[in-house]
Amino acid sequence: MIEVWQGDITRLTVDAIVNAANASLLGGGGVDGAIHRAAGPDLNAECRMMDGCRPGKAVVTRGHRLPARWIIHTVGPIWGGGLDGEPAILASCYRESLALAAETGAESVAFPCISTGVYRYPMDRAARIAIREVRAFMAKNERPARVVFCTFSDGATEIYQRLLSEAA
């Protein structure tokens, strides 16, 4: 099951949430900052023990004070026009995050709109990649059984809903 939910990803009751992180994993703005604030200082301490994360890769931490048991941190590409491998890096973010969700035993996972904030990836293009990768992964794997695309604006919600209904 794939669904769209508009709101604060830190409040979702799912097994894992995905963090659109920066390479240091030490928090930042947007969804990354919101997740770090909601999870509390123990998340930052756990992330300090890691060696960061490269674009297109993903790592997992505990959820700490979040309803989610796990936080999967992935670093999306910075949009530069699409000629520097951005689509492949973004697709890898989704595949790697889903693989970690399955590895942890997560039945449900929520994704933010990776790279569409300060990294400027065009929402429509990013959503197409997200939906394609999630559908492909779910077609071959039992877990996760539920994926939520968590949007924060009416415009993003409309794009995800439209793209999901077009390809249904």
C-alpha positions, 0 to 999 in steps of 0.5 A: 500500500502506498499513500500520501499524507500531508503533515509533520513526518515526526508525528507519523506512527510508522516503523521507520521514517526517512530523514532527508539528511545532509552528509554530516548527519548532524542536523540542519534545516527543513525536515532534517532539523525537525527530525533532530529536534523531535528525536532529541539530543540522543539522536545527535549523539548517535549520529556523531558516532557515524562517519557521515553519509554520502549522497545516494547512500543511507544509514539507520539510527534508532528513533529515540523520542519519535513514534517511529522506531527507526530513522533512516538517513539518506543524502539526496543530490543537490539539483544542478540541472540534472546533468550531474547524475542527480536522477540516479543519486535520488533513485539510489536514496529510495532503494537504499532506504527501502532496503534498510527498512526491510533489513530492520523488519519495518512493515511501514516507512514514511518518506519526505520529499527528498532533495526538493527543499534547499537542494532544489530538485524539481518536485515533479521530477523527484516525485516521479523517481520516488514513486517509480522506485517505491513501486519497483521495490515493493513489487519484489519485496514483502517489506515494507508493506506500507509506504507513506509519502509525507508531504508538507505543502498542498502543491507537493500533495497534489503532485504525488496524488496525481502521479500515483493515480496516473500510474495506478 
